[in-house]
Amino acid sequence: MFKIMCMESTICQAIEEHHLLWLRYRGERRIVEPHIYGEDSHGRELLSAYQIAGGSRSGQPVGWKLFDMEKIEDVEVLSRRFPEPEPAYNAGDKTFSKVYACL
């Protein structure tokens, strides 16, 4: 596992231990499998996660999502774990110029 000093220890811990996260993002409650937490080339902190339940402005409540950390209103690590990365997981995602934690 790739690991760098982490600014959001809750999210990094969830990634390391494969725990689901409960998020409130743009007013919508969601449950996600966190896969990558880091920064893009503009310095924006992002979370790449596979959403398994909850709301979505796009109308797609299940699937891959890229969350802007500034828009996450609340986060909680759930006790439930996910066993492995989702299909189509890309550990080398070029969206991220800096990675704090990934599966």
N, C-alpha and C positions, 0 to 999 in steps of 0.2 A: 504494500500500500504506500502511495506517495503521501508525504505529510510535511507541511511547512507550518511555521508559526501561524496560529489561527486567531482571527479577530472575533469571530462568533463561535465561542467554544461549544455552545449548545448544538449548533448545526454540525460542526466538525465531529463531535462525539457521536451524534446520530449516524453520520456517514460511516465512521470507524466501526460502529457496533451494529450496523444495518437495522437501526430502529426507524420506524415510521415517524413522520412529523405531522403535527396538526398545525396548519397555518391559517391566519386571516390575512388575505391578500386582496387589496382593493375592495374591501367589504365582504368578500366571499370566503366562507370557511371551506378548507380543503384538507385532504389527507394525501400525503405524498411519500414516495420512496426517494430520499435524497441521494444523488449520485456524485455531483461535482459542485464544489463551492470555491469561487475565486473571483478574479477581476478580468474585465475585458481590456482592450487596448486603450480605452478612454478612462480607465480607473474606476468604472462602475462595478460594484460588487454584485455578483449574480449567483443564483442557485439553479442548477440543472437538476430536475427531478421528474419522476414519473408519477403523475397524479392518478390515484386509484378511486377517489370519491370526492364529492363536494361540488361546489358551484364553479361556474366559469363564465366570464363575460363573452367568450368566444362561442359558447354553446357546446363545447367539447369537454365534458367533465372527466374524461379518462384519456390519458396519453401524455406524451412528452411535453414539458413546459419549461420555460426559462423565466425565472422570477427575479425581478429587480429588487435587491435587498431593501432599498429605500421605501418600497411600497408594501413591504411585509409589516403588518400592524401588530401581530402577535404570533408567537411560535411556542410550541410545546412538544417535547419528545414523548412519544407514546411507548408503552411497554412492549407492544407488539413489534416483532421483527419481520423483515423480508429476507428470504434465503440467499438470493443472488441478484446480480444486476439484471435489469430487464433486457429482453432482446433489443438489438439495435443500439445498445449502450456504446458510446464512443469515448473511451478514456482519453483519447488524444484530441478532443473537440477543440478546433481552432478558434472558437468563440472566446476561449480563455487564454489570456496572455500570462496570467499568474494563477496558480492553483494552490489553495490552502488545504483542501482535503478532497479525496476522490476514492471511489471503490477500486 
